[in-house]
Amino acid sequence: MQFPQRFSNLPDYAFPRLRALLAGHPPGGAEIAMSIGEPQHAFPDFVAGVLAASVAEFGKYPPNDGTTELLSAISTWLLLRYGVVKDPETEIIALNGTREGLFNAAIALCPETKHGKTPKVLIPNPFYQVYAVASAAVMAEPVFLSCPATSGFLPDFATLDAAVLDQTAMVYLCSPSNPQGAIASAEYWKRLLELAEKHDFRILADECYAEIYRDQPPPGALEVAAKIGADPERILVFHSLSKRSNLPGLRSGFAAGGPRTIAALKKLRTYAGAPLPLPLQRVAAAVWSDESHVTANRALYQQKYQIADQVFKDVQSYMPPKAGFFLWLPVDDGETATVRLWCETGVKVLPGAYLGRDTPTGNPGHEFIRVAMVTETEEMRRGLQLIRDCIY
């Protein structure tokens, strides 16, 4: 029996690789889990009541595209957060987590060819791994763009040949970025949108970390596109309640873009969608409509930034993240540092190379570890101190 080859060059996913790396090595202390970006802060206290009030609706098929209540709540949030008007019926679709949407967007939107050739998909390196598997699913050619500190941990699209950009069908970009916590400025988004218009490609903007930041709210791709009058079909943004509201298990997100783009996503979802159950859509509508818990959550992360800055203040190579909840810490070798930390301290982190891909110039994550600042504050402080004392 034959199996398709389109996924044959995918490496093992990051966390099975981490388990294999640490297998047979006992921890050197009580485990402190800092490898997975699973928020541990409390989610809003009203969630349980909303869920209980609607639990009978588990007995109904949910609407594929999202309830009117949920879509309206999202539309209102986009207006309040970014000053952007999006029609809830034609320009927003509810998602069962943004990973589903980031994958299915490639299925629904990436053409089979561009100028008679295989289309290219531009992907920051390192990156959220669904970008690569989505590209493989549509048989596009992924182009991995390294994101070193010298480029602000974001892709430098200006260095690409015009021929590559002309062959590009889609660009994935995460801002604030995972894992580095870099923020694409309004000017950065503007330049990318101008390139998209010039070379005729679509931007898939992953903004799941947009509500966790130090000082000023990161600018959004829709916000910039509206200000410069860009074609609304050029940009598709993705947001989630996982990080904003500490609800990773709710699996609730959305995509917003031009009406033709959303129509294409809706058509695919009609045949192959996994809609969010109705009680969870009720919860999501309530959560998108509340900002007080988001403000409180952000304050906790801002406190954690300060702790990290204090712990690593004497480490010359430390680079404070601007947003998100990861530290991207430079080391000699990510795997070696990860094993050493585990064996000597019990702190579990993730080798940076597991989030990147090898290129002719190497894997840009090789000399980094990713540290998730999601656990309880004092435990996180202990974990960071152990990391500092062990490897710096």
Secondary structure, DSSP 8 states (H G I E B T S, - for coil): ----STTTT----HHHHHHHHHTT---SSS-EE-SS----S---TTHHHHHHHTGGGGGS---TT--HHHHHHHHHHHHHHH-----TTTSEEEESSHHHHHHHHHHHH--S-BTTB--EEEEEES--THHHHHHHHTT-EEEEEE--GGGTTS--GGGS-HHHHHTEEEEEEESS-TTT-----HHHHHHHHHHHHHHT-EEEEE-TTTT-BSSS----HHHHHHHHT--GGGEEEEEEHHHHSS-GGG--EEEEE-HHHHHHHHHHHHHH-----HHHHHHHHHHHT--HHHHHHHHHHHHHHHHHHHHTTT-TT----SBSSEEEEE-S-HHHHHHHHHHHH-EE-EEGGGGS---TT--TTTTEEEEE--S-HHHHHHHHHHHHHHH-
